[in-house]
Amino acid sequence: MNDSRKENILEESIDHILSSIKDSLEELDRHKINEAVELISSSDNVFVYGSGRSGLVGRTFAMRLMQIGLNSYFIGETNTPAVKDGDCLFLVSKTGETQTAIQSARIVRERVPGAKIIVLSASPDSSLVEYGDLNMIIDIANGDEKNPLAPLGTVFEDTAMIFLDGLVAVLMEELGEDVEDMKDRHPILV
């Protein structure tokens, strides 16, 4: 493949991903933002979970929550405590059928009735959303799974990442946090 073709593919891919993200975010139910902010900011601890690339998105979200002063954990880490009443479980799963996410939701629902569950998914009719106290659905209609410009879950994961970063900005405002506060909590003291 020549350099010109590589550049064209890169440009097409970026354009497709950005336009798909924009379309997906425009379809997101903005009315649920207030509820998400309330659930997260009022929780004693926020537990985040996702598998694969959704898990990577979840990890970045958990890190930002910690940096804005919330007690946050990623499920599966060795230092993650048990979920208790007053906590929030935030699950990221494009399909809503990831068995480890469903199992986490089921266990929390059965054993910790005072915990709240937030689901971020692209699948409004999935098994996972049945457990959600709040379900936030990312419509990825333009994110064709077989499109080589954005294969598999690319559009969902990138959209989820941008949405969650925006949600962090809302939480910062709600909590009265700023960038200097975040720097003080950054693990390498930037």
trRosetta pair geometry for C-beta under 8 A, 3 or more apart (Angstrom, degrees):
i j d omega theta_ij theta_ji phi_ij phi_ji
1 5 4.8 -116 -173 84 93 131
1 6 5.8 112 128 -57 117 87
2 5 5.1 97 59 8 74 102
2 6 7.2 -135 102 -5 40 90
3 6 5.5 -54 -150 35 36 115
3 7 6.3 36 154 -19 68 105
4 7 5.8 -55 -150 36 31 111
4 8 6.4 32 152 -20 65 106
5 8 5.6 -53 -148 35 32 113
5 9 6.4 33 154 -19 66 104
6 9 5.9 -54 -149 35 29 109
6 10 6.4 30 153 -18 63 107
7 10 5.7 -54 -148 37 31 113
7 11 6.3 29 155 -17 65 108
8 11 5.8 -57 -146 39 29 109
8 12 6.1 29 156 -18 65 108
9 12 5.7 -56 -145 40 29 111
9 13 6.1 30 156 -21 65 108
9 149 7.7 -153 -169 -106 73 81
10 13 5.8 -57 -148 36 27 111
10 14 6.3 23 158 -16 64 108
11 14 6.0 -55 -145 38 29 108
11 15 6.2 28 157 -17 64 109
12 15 5.8 -58 -146 39 28 111
12 16 6.1 27 157 -19 65 109
12 149 5.7 -96 125 -117 94 128
13 16 5.8 -57 -146 37 28 110
13 17 6.2 24 158 -16 65 109
13 149 4.3 -165 -108 -159 67 79
13 150 6.7 148 -156 -55 81 71
14 17 5.9 -56 -143 38 28 108
14 18 6.1 24 160 -15 65 110
15 18 6.1 -59 -143 40 25 107
15 19 6.2 17 162 -12 64 111
16 19 6.2 -61 -144 41 25 104
16 20 6.1 24 158 -18 63 112
16 147 7.0 -149 166 148 149 139
16 149 4.2 53 49 131 157 139
16 150 5.6 -144 115 -21 114 115
17 20 5.8 -60 -146 39 27 110
17 21 6.3 29 155 -21 64 106
17 149 7.1 -146 -41 143 81 92
17 150 5.0 149 -86 -90 84 123
17 154 6.5 -76 -114 142 110 117
17 155 6.6 -156 -135 -96 68 73
17 158 6.0 19 -176 67 111 169
18 21 5.7 -52 -146 34 30 112
18 22 6.4 31 155 -19 64 105
19 22 5.6 -50 -147 36 34 113
19 23 6.3 34 154 -18 65 106
19 142 7.1 -92 115 140 88 154
20 23 5.7 -54 -147 38 31 111
20 24 6.2 31 155 -19 65 108
20 140 7.0 37 174 -153 110 76
20 142 4.3 -154 -118 99 85 111
20 143 4.9 106 -175 -73 139 81
20 150 6.4 -104 26 26 158 173
20 155 4.5 -71 133 -129 137 124
20 159 7.5 -94 123 -58 85 117
21 24 5.7 -58 -146 38 29 110
21 25 6.2 24 158 -16 66 109
21 155 6.7 -154 -67 -155 65 76
21 158 5.6 -80 -86 115 121 108
21 159 4.8 -174 -129 -88 76 81
21 162 6.1 68 -172 23 129 152
22 25 6.1 -58 -145 38 27 107
22 26 6.4 30 155 -23 62 107
23 26 5.8 -56 -151 32 29 113
23 27 6.8 22 154 -14 63 108
23 139 7.9 -91 132 96 85 98
23 141 7.3 -94 134 58 127 94
23 142 5.1 62 70 8 151 139
24 27 6.0 -64 -156 37 32 107
24 28 7.0 49 147 -42 65 95
24 138 5.3 30 176 -177 117 90
24 139 5.6 -171 -135 73 70 62
24 140 5.5 7 -102 -92 127 58
24 141 7.8 172 -89 24 78 70
24 142 7.2 -123 -49 40 86 100
24 143 7.0 16 -62 -26 130 120
24 155 6.6 149 -38 162 147 105
24 156 7.9 -169 -146 -99 160 47
24 159 4.5 -37 95 -124 145 152
25 28 5.5 -32 -154 2 42 120
25 138 7.9 -14 -79 -136 49 94
25 159 6.3 -161 -55 -152 84 100
25 162 6.9 -64 -75 101 134 122
25 163 6.4 -173 -110 -80 98 96
27 138 7.8 102 81 -160 104 43
27 139 4.0 -52 108 40 149 130
27 141 7.8 95 -29 6 167 111
28 136 7.0 21 -156 -176 102 95
28 137 7.5 -179 -124 81 65 54
28 138 6.3 -13 -88 -106 101 62
28 139 7.4 -154 -65 13 55 88
28 163 6.7 158 -95 -118 166 132
29 32 4.8 63 102 -4 104 110
29 136 7.1 -142 52 -135 97 68
29 137 7.1 53 2 44 108 86
30 33 5.6 -20 -172 -9 57 118
31 34 7.1 -42 -178 22 47 104
31 35 7.8 36 136 -4 66 108
32 35 5.3 -57 -159 43 56 114
32 36 5.9 59 144 -25 80 103
32 134 6.2 141 -164 -170 111 109
32 136 5.4 179 114 -97 146 90
33 36 5.7 -57 -148 37 31 111
33 37 6.2 31 155 -19 67 106
33 167 7.1 -152 -140 -112 91 87
33 170 6.4 -99 177 -160 115 175
34 37 5.8 -54 -146 37 30 111
34 38 6.3 30 155 -19 64 107
35 38 5.7 -55 -147 37 31 112
35 39 6.2 29 156 -17 66 107
35 134 5.4 176 125 -114 122 138
36 39 5.9 -56 -145 38 29 109
36 40 6.1 20 161 -12 65 111
36 118 6.1 87 -124 -133 88 144
36 134 6.1 -179 -80 136 72 153
36 136 6.6 17 -73 -57 135 136
36 167 6.5 -58 120 -143 136 127
37 40 6.1 -61 -142 43 25 105
37 41 5.7 11 167 -8 65 118
37 167 7.4 -157 -76 -163 82 87
37 170 5.6 -94 -89 129 128 116
37 171 5.9 -167 -131 -86 89 71
37 174 5.4 159 -178 -50 124 164
38 41 6.4 -61 -131 44 20 100
38 42 5.8 2 173 -4 61 120
39 42 6.6 -71 -139 44 17 98
39 43 6.5 29 159 -41 58 109
39 88 5.5 120 154 -114 94 137
39 116 5.1 -126 -154 114 115 153
39 118 6.1 144 103 -57 149 120
39 133 7.2 154 -116 94 145 125
39 134 6.2 -139 -17 2 158 144
40 43 6.0 -54 -153 12 27 116
40 46 5.7 24 -146 -97 81 138
40 65 7.3 -115 -175 -124 120 123
40 70 7.0 -22 163 -128 91 163
40 88 5.9 -126 -103 76 49 168
40 90 7.3 26 -97 -66 104 131
40 118 7.5 -23 -62 -13 91 155
40 171 6.4 -57 101 -106 133 128
41 70 7.4 -106 -115 -92 49 125
41 171 6.2 -179 -70 -140 104 91
41 174 5.6 -96 -77 122 158 133
41 175 6.1 -159 -131 -69 117 99
43 46 5.3 104 86 -70 140 77
43 70 7.7 50 72 -162 94 118
43 86 6.5 139 -152 154 58 61
43 87 5.5 64 -172 -150 109 34
43 88 3.8 -82 -89 -10 158 107
43 116 6.9 -117 -89 40 115 112
44 71 6.7 -23 148 54 56 133
44 84 7.0 -35 70 74 141 107
44 86 4.3 51 -9 125 117 112
44 87 5.5 -62 58 -78 93 67
45 71 4.4 -64 -110 105 73 113
45 72 7.1 156 -169 -91 69 31
45 73 6.5 7 177 5 116 108
45 81 7.4 -86 -140 63 173 113
45 83 7.5 -148 84 -124 120 60
45 84 7.4 76 29 37 121 92
45 86 7.9 78 20 107 74 84
45 87 4.5 -18 62 -122 87 105
45 88 7.4 -163 94 32 49 68
46 62 7.3 -168 106 -121 101 75
46 65 5.5 -91 68 172 139 159
46 70 5.7 19 9 146 121 129
46 71 6.9 144 17 87 70 60
46 72 4.6 -21 69 -108 97 84
46 73 7.5 167 87 25 51 64
46 87 7.2 177 -83 -169 28 79
46 88 4.8 -15 -115 69 72 105
46 90 6.0 15 -178 -7 100 118
47 72 7.5 168 -83 -157 27 59
47 73 5.2 -21 -112 70 71 95
47 74 7.7 131 -163 -114 62 16
47 75 5.5 60 177 -54 108 98
47 80 7.1 86 -129 -163 104 117
47 83 5.5 -72 -7 -88 152 105
47 87 6.3 39 -8 163 104 124
47 88 7.0 -177 27 91 69 51
47 89 4.9 -22 71 -110 105 66
47 90 6.9 171 85 22 48 71
48 58 4.5 172 154 -178 110 98
48 59 7.3 173 104 -77 128 30
48 61 5.6 173 -134 87 157 108
48 62 4.1 -140 33 -66 138 105
48 65 7.5 161 -35 11 130 142
48 72 6.5 20 -10 -174 110 105
48 73 7.2 178 23 88 74 44
48 74 5.3 -38 72 -106 93 66
48 75 7.0 -154 81 -2 38 83
48 89 8.0 160 -85 -163 26 50
48 90 4.8 -22 -106 71 73 103
48 91 7.8 167 -158 -81 50 31
48 92 7.3 18 -174 -7 93 105
49 55 7.2 -27 -177 -115 50 84
49 58 6.1 -9 141 177 6 161
49 74 6.9 128 -87 -165 54 63
49 75 4.0 -18 -81 38 113 122
49 76 7.1 113 -122 -13 98 105
49 89 7.1 -13 12 -170 109 93
49 90 7.5 153 22 82 61 55
49 91 5.4 -18 69 -111 89 72
49 92 7.3 -169 95 27 42 74
49 100 7.4 -131 166 129 126 98
49 101 6.0 168 115 -111 111 76
49 104 5.2 -25 67 111 166 179
50 54 3.6 -127 179 126 125 88
50 55 4.0 -163 94 -78 79 46
50 56 7.6 -81 90 22 121 39
50 57 6.2 -16 65 61 164 88
50 58 3.6 165 12 -20 112 134
50 59 7.9 -109 48 -21 104 70
50 91 6.8 133 -75 -168 70 54
50 92 3.6 -28 -80 69 129 98
50 93 6.2 -172 -130 -64 82 63
50 98 7.8 71 -157 67 56 166
50 101 6.8 15 -117 -86 43 121
51 54 6.1 25 55 63 48 105
51 55 4.9 23 -119 -44 10 116
51 93 7.2 32 27 -104 90 94
51 98 4.9 -179 30 -170 130 143
51 100 5.4 110 -65 56 131 126
51 101 6.4 -115 -9 -38 106 99
52 55 5.7 126 48 11 29 103
52 56 7.6 -58 131 -5 41 93
52 98 7.9 -138 12 -116 107 138
52 153 7.8 97 112 39 130 147
53 56 5.3 -42 -152 28 44 115
53 57 6.7 47 148 -17 66 98
53 153 6.0 170 66 81 130 123
53 157 4.7 -31 133 -108 118 151
54 57 5.6 -50 -154 36 37 113
54 58 6.3 42 146 -21 66 106
54 92 4.4 -172 177 121 100 100
54 93 5.6 95 152 -97 167 39
54 94 6.0 -144 -71 -18 129 85
54 98 7.5 -139 56 -33 146 159
54 153 7.1 -55 -50 144 93 155
54 156 7.6 -25 -87 121 100 114
54 157 6.2 -120 -79 -101 57 92
54 160 7.0 21 -130 69 78 167
55 58 5.3 -51 -145 38 35 116
55 59 6.3 42 153 -25 66 100
55 74 7.9 90 -169 -169 85 121
55 92 7.3 173 -75 73 33 113
56 59 5.6 -46 -148 30 33 114
56 60 6.8 31 154 -16 62 101
56 157 7.7 33 65 -159 103 124
57 60 6.0 -56 -156 34 32 108
57 61 6.6 32 148 -19 65 107
57 92 5.6 -140 87 155 112 163
57 157 5.5 -157 -46 -156 134 79
57 160 5.0 50 172 105 157 118
57 161 5.0 -114 -128 -75 104 82
57 164 6.8 132 171 17 97 147
58 61 5.5 -56 -150 36 34 113
58 62 6.3 35 154 -19 68 104
58 74 6.4 122 127 -128 101 104
58 90 7.4 168 -139 107 100 97
58 91 8.0 -21 -106 -149 136 31
58 92 4.5 -158 -67 23 103 130
59 62 5.7 -52 -146 36 32 111
59 63 6.4 35 153 -21 64 105
59 74 5.3 15 -107 -100 72 154
60 63 5.6 -52 -150 34 33 115
60 64 6.5 32 153 -17 65 104
60 161 6.8 27 70 -133 145 94
60 164 7.4 117 94 100 98 135
61 64 5.9 -56 -150 37 32 108
61 65 6.4 35 151 -22 65 104
61 90 7.2 -111 121 113 139 142
61 92 7.5 140 14 -44 146 139
61 164 4.5 -66 -97 174 114 143
61 167 8.0 14 -137 70 110 121
61 168 7.4 -154 -139 -59 69 111
62 65 5.6 -51 -149 33 32 114
62 66 6.6 34 152 -19 63 103
62 72 4.6 -179 -159 146 73 120
62 73 6.5 -54 -158 107 130 10
62 74 4.6 -152 26 -62 171 89
63 66 5.8 -55 -155 34 32 112
63 67 6.4 28 150 -18 65 108
63 72 7.7 -129 -51 94 15 133
64 67 5.4 -55 -146 38 36 112
64 68 6.5 24 158 -11 68 104
64 164 7.6 142 46 143 144 99
64 165 7.3 -174 -82 -112 170 61
64 168 4.6 -46 148 -113 138 145
65 68 6.2 -63 -148 41 30 99
65 70 4.4 -59 172 65 90 122
65 72 3.7 97 94 -50 123 154
65 168 7.3 -120 -69 -111 57 97
65 171 7.5 -32 -114 124 73 165
66 69 7.9 94 179 -32 30 8
66 70 6.6 -91 -84 69 31 68
66 71 7.6 35 -107 -134 73 22
66 72 4.8 -115 -55 46 78 107
66 185 6.4 -166 138 153 77 127
67 182 4.3 42 161 -148 106 88
67 185 4.8 166 -133 90 52 117
67 186 6.1 33 -121 -78 113 66
68 168 6.5 180 -29 -163 143 89
68 171 5.8 96 119 116 163 111
68 172 5.4 -114 -127 -90 131 75
68 175 6.1 110 160 62 108 149
68 177 4.6 138 -154 88 85 172
68 181 7.2 59 -136 108 49 118
68 182 6.2 -16 -78 -89 58 95
68 185 7.8 -129 -28 51 15 151
69 175 6.3 -179 58 159 124 145
69 177 5.9 -161 4 -91 119 132
69 181 6.7 -34 -44 158 114 124
69 185 6.8 -152 -72 -52 57 158
70 171 7.7 -44 -28 170 134 137
70 175 7.8 -110 -53 -91 95 160
73 77 6.6 -137 -172 46 88 121
73 79 7.6 -138 -132 102 111 77
73 80 4.4 127 172 -125 130 89
73 81 6.9 -153 -57 30 167 70
74 77 5.2 81 73 -19 87 117
74 80 6.7 -105 74 -81 43 130
75 80 5.8 146 -116 173 40 165
75 89 7.9 27 -45 -140 134 98
75 104 6.0 81 133 -125 171 139
76 80 6.9 54 35 9 27 150
77 80 4.7 111 62 -31 84 105
81 84 8.0 -19 126 -19 114 104
83 87 4.9 -147 -157 82 77 147
83 89 6.1 -6 -120 -66 149 107
83 108 5.3 -22 92 -116 158 103
83 112 5.1 -115 114 -3 101 171
83 115 5.3 24 161 -97 115 160
84 87 5.3 102 57 -15 59 119
84 112 6.3 -156 -145 -135 17 126
84 114 7.6 -16 148 79 57 112
84 115 7.1 140 95 -70 24 108
85 112 6.1 -160 -65 -166 56 87
85 113 7.4 -1 -100 70 97 58
85 114 2.9 26 -137 76 95 137
85 115 6.3 -118 -112 -48 33 68
86 114 6.0 -1 -29 136 54 115
86 115 7.3 -34 41 -93 26 61
87 112 7.2 -21 49 162 109 146
87 115 4.7 -17 69 -121 82 103
87 116 7.7 -155 102 31 43 69
88 115 6.7 173 -89 -171 24 82
88 116 4.9 -20 -113 68 78 96
88 117 7.5 164 -163 -86 62 25
88 118 6.4 18 179 -3 108 106
89 104 6.7 -180 -170 145 138 107
89 105 6.8 171 115 -101 142 63
89 108 5.0 -71 -23 -97 155 175
89 115 6.0 55 -13 152 100 124
89 116 7.3 -170 27 93 69 47
89 117 4.8 -16 67 -111 103 74
89 118 7.2 -179 90 29 52 65
90 117 8.0 169 -81 -159 30 49
90 118 4.7 -9 -113 66 72 108
90 120 7.2 23 180 -6 87 106
91 101 4.9 112 -163 -161 123 108
91 104 6.6 159 -95 85 120 126
91 105 6.1 -36 -41 -64 157 108
91 117 6.9 5 -1 -170 112 95
91 118 7.0 175 24 89 68 55
91 119 5.1 -17 67 -112 104 67
91 120 7.0 -174 92 28 52 69
91 121 7.9 4 110 -53 95 99
91 128 6.4 -140 117 -173 144 127
91 132 7.8 -120 45 -87 115 97
92 101 7.8 -124 64 -114 38 138
92 120 4.9 -14 -108 68 70 109
92 121 7.7 168 -157 -72 38 59
92 160 6.0 100 -150 -175 121 149
93 96 5.2 128 104 -83 112 36
93 97 7.4 -178 156 29 129 37
93 98 4.6 -137 -134 17 127 119
93 101 4.5 -135 -56 39 141 175
93 119 7.3 -43 37 -160 97 94
93 120 7.7 131 26 80 51 61
93 121 5.3 -9 78 -102 72 98
93 123 7.9 -51 114 31 89 113
93 126 7.6 -158 106 132 116 162
93 128 5.5 135 64 -35 139 173
94 121 6.4 129 -145 -152 14 65
94 122 4.8 2 -160 16 69 115
94 123 7.0 81 148 -16 47 101
94 140 7.7 -9 -151 2 105 151
94 153 4.7 -137 -31 -133 167 124
94 156 4.1 80 -112 127 114 166
94 157 7.2 -52 -61 -52 123 73
94 160 8.0 -108 -77 -35 82 138
95 98 6.2 120 61 -35 104 77
95 121 7.4 -67 73 -156 17 107
95 122 7.3 -11 -71 56 28 95
95 123 5.5 31 -171 -19 32 147
95 126 6.4 137 145 -115 54 139
96 101 7.7 -108 -143 98 36 137
96 119 7.0 56 -117 177 101 131
96 121 4.2 48 -66 -153 102 151
96 122 7.6 -144 -21 53 99 54
96 123 3.9 -131 14 70 122 119
96 125 8.0 149 79 77 150 38
96 126 2.4 96 104 106 133 165
96 127 6.2 160 141 45 89 59
96 128 3.8 -135 -161 32 78 112
96 129 5.7 -17 -148 -22 142 88
97 102 7.2 -4 -155 -42 32 128
97 123 7.2 -22 -21 78 88 167
97 126 5.6 -122 -49 -153 74 110
97 127 5.7 85 -107 24 65 109
97 128 7.0 -119 -58 -20 30 101
98 101 4.2 62 82 13 105 112
98 102 6.7 172 85 -12 52 86
98 128 7.3 23 41 -62 76 135
99 102 5.6 -55 -143 40 34 111
99 103 6.0 37 157 -22 67 106
100 103 5.6 -49 -142 36 31 114
100 104 6.4 37 154 -22 62 102
101 104 5.7 -50 -150 33 32 113
101 105 6.5 29 153 -16 64 106
101 128 5.7 -4 119 -110 115 131
102 105 5.8 -57 -149 39 32 110
102 106 6.1 32 154 -21 67 109
102 127 5.4 5 -111 113 131 119
102 128 5.5 -109 -86 -86 78 78
102 131 7.5 153 -142 -8 60 140
103 106 5.7 -54 -142 37 30 112
103 107 6.2 30 159 -19 65 106
104 107 6.1 -57 -147 36 26 108
104 108 6.4 21 157 -14 63 109
105 108 6.0 -59 -147 40 28 107
105 109 6.1 27 157 -19 66 111
105 117 5.6 80 -135 -147 92 150
105 119 7.5 13 -97 -79 141 111
105 128 6.1 135 -3 -147 159 74
105 131 3.7 103 163 109 127 164
105 132 7.6 -46 -141 -59 136 59
106 109 5.8 -56 -144 38 27 111
106 110 6.2 18 161 -12 64 112
106 131 6.6 -102 -67 -93 51 141
107 110 6.1 -62 -144 42 26 104
107 111 5.7 -12 172 12 66 119
108 111 6.6 -72 -127 53 20 88
108 112 5.1 -46 -161 49 63 112
108 115 5.2 -84 -178 82 108 140
108 117 6.2 134 97 -76 135 114
108 131 7.8 94 67 176 101 129
109 112 7.7 -25 -55 58 8 69
109 113 7.4 43 -173 -100 44 57
109 117 6.8 -34 -68 -25 91 144
109 131 5.3 -114 -49 -145 139 103
112 115 4.1 30 125 -2 117 119
116 133 4.7 -74 -157 36 84 153
116 134 7.4 28 169 4 112 101
117 131 5.4 -44 109 136 162 91
117 132 5.3 -123 111 -118 99 44
117 133 5.2 126 52 2 66 88
117 134 7.7 -176 98 33 51 66
118 132 6.5 50 -143 -146 22 99
118 133 6.9 -50 -71 59 54 86
118 134 4.7 -15 -115 70 80 103
118 135 7.8 172 -161 -84 52 30
118 136 6.9 16 -179 -1 97 107
119 128 5.4 151 -137 137 139 104
119 129 5.3 -157 87 -101 156 61
119 131 7.0 112 -53 74 129 84
119 132 3.8 -86 5 -82 114 130
119 134 7.3 179 27 92 66 54
119 135 4.8 -12 64 -116 106 73
119 136 7.0 -179 90 30 54 66
120 136 4.9 -16 -106 72 71 106
120 138 6.9 38 180 -18 85 108
120 160 5.9 113 142 -133 131 110
120 163 7.6 170 -151 95 134 136
120 164 7.6 -9 -112 -69 173 106
121 124 7.4 164 94 -67 109 38
121 126 5.9 -108 164 29 156 143
121 128 6.1 148 -69 80 150 129
121 129 6.2 -113 41 -62 146 101
121 135 7.0 -38 32 -162 107 95
121 136 7.7 131 24 77 60 57
121 137 6.2 -28 77 -112 73 66
121 138 7.2 -160 104 25 24 84
122 137 6.8 96 -132 -165 26 73
122 138 5.1 -50 -90 75 76 85
122 139 7.1 125 -148 -107 79 19
122 140 4.8 -19 -141 5 135 115
122 156 4.8 -80 -42 -109 135 125
123 126 3.8 71 112 -41 119 118
123 128 7.6 86 76 41 111 106
123 129 7.2 -149 100 -20 76 121
123 137 7.6 -137 51 -132 19 101
124 129 6.3 27 -160 -38 38 174
124 135 7.1 109 -130 142 69 137
124 137 4.8 3 -76 -108 93 150
125 129 7.3 -71 -103 44 5 135
126 129 5.2 102 61 1 82 98
126 130 7.8 -124 103 -11 56 84
127 130 6.0 -47 -172 13 42 118
128 131 6.2 -62 -172 31 47 106
128 132 7.1 53 140 -36 73 103
129 132 5.1 -40 -151 12 52 124
129 135 4.5 44 -143 -116 102 142
129 137 7.8 10 -101 -76 140 102
132 135 4.1 107 98 -67 155 84
136 163 8.0 168 146 153 134 145
138 156 5.9 130 93 -136 133 76
138 159 5.1 140 -167 113 140 132
138 160 6.2 -102 -30 -70 160 78
138 163 6.9 -131 -91 -19 121 157
140 143 3.7 -43 176 34 103 126
140 155 4.8 132 -149 105 116 122
140 156 5.2 -57 -63 -69 152 81
140 159 6.8 -159 -91 14 99 152
142 155 7.1 -176 89 -143 75 159
143 147 7.5 -132 -173 33 41 129
143 150 6.0 -87 -145 112 80 133
143 154 7.0 -163 -159 74 113 76
143 155 2.8 -126 -116 44 134 156
143 156 6.4 161 118 -35 165 69
143 159 7.8 -98 -57 -17 148 130
144 147 4.0 94 78 -26 103 109
144 150 7.7 107 58 69 65 98
145 151 7.3 42 179 -164 49 51
145 152 6.1 28 -157 -117 82 26
145 153 7.6 3 -119 -65 88 46
146 151 7.5 5 -147 -127 20 76
147 150 5.5 16 92 48 112 76
147 151 6.8 -150 80 -81 53 51
148 151 5.9 5 -126 -62 38 103
150 154 4.0 -144 -174 82 78 134
150 155 5.1 63 152 -49 140 88
150 158 7.9 -83 -147 12 118 136
151 154 5.9 81 58 -17 42 122
153 156 4.7 -56 -171 48 85 114
153 157 5.2 83 127 -25 98 103
154 157 6.1 -65 -143 40 24 106
154 158 6.0 15 166 -11 65 112
155 158 6.1 -58 -140 42 25 105
155 159 5.9 24 160 -17 63 114
156 159 5.9 -63 -145 41 24 109
156 160 6.0 25 158 -21 65 110
157 160 5.7 -53 -143 36 28 112
157 161 6.4 31 155 -22 62 105
158 161 5.7 -51 -149 32 31 114
158 162 6.6 26 156 -13 64 106
159 162 6.0 -58 -149 40 31 106
159 163 6.0 31 154 -18 67 110
160 163 5.7 -56 -142 40 29 112
160 164 6.0 24 161 -16 66 109
161 164 6.1 -59 -145 39 24 105
161 165 6.4 25 155 -18 61 107
162 165 5.8 -54 -148 36 31 112
162 166 6.5 32 152 -17 63 105
163 166 5.7 -59 -155 37 32 112
163 167 6.3 34 149 -22 67 105
164 167 5.2 -46 -144 34 38 116
164 168 6.6 48 151 -25 63 96
165 168 5.5 -44 -153 26 35 116
165 169 7.0 39 147 -20 61 98
166 169 5.6 -49 -157 29 39 114
166 170 6.8 38 147 -16 66 100
167 170 5.5 -50 -152 35 39 112
167 171 6.3 40 149 -18 68 105
168 171 5.5 -54 -146 40 33 113
168 172 6.3 43 151 -27 65 101
169 172 5.6 -46 -149 28 32 116
169 173 6.8 32 152 -16 61 102
170 173 5.8 -55 -156 35 33 110
170 174 6.3 33 149 -19 67 109
171 174 5.4 -55 -143 39 34 114
171 175 5.9 16 162 -5 69 113
171 177 7.6 2 122 34 76 126
172 175 6.2 -68 -141 48 23 98
172 177 4.4 -98 -146 72 72 98
172 178 6.9 101 179 -88 115 31
172 182 7.9 -34 -113 -51 121 119
173 176 7.8 28 -178 -71 27 33
177 181 4.7 -118 -155 73 82 147
177 182 6.7 85 164 -49 115 85
178 181 5.3 107 53 7 59 101
178 182 7.4 -115 110 -3 37 92
179 182 5.4 -54 -151 36 38 115
179 183 6.4 44 151 -25 68 100
180 183 5.5 -46 -148 29 35 115
180 184 6.8 38 152 -21 62 101
181 184 5.9 -56 -159 30 33 113
181 185 7.0 13 151 -4 64 108
182 185 6.0 -70 -154 45 35 100
182 186 6.4 55 147 -50 69 95
183 186 5.4 -34 -148 0 37 121
183 189 7.4 62 167 -157 77 45
183 190 5.4 -105 -140 73 92 83
184 189 7.8 14 -135 -124 32 75
186 189 6.0 162 80 -76 93 21
186 190 5.0 -27 95 12 159 94
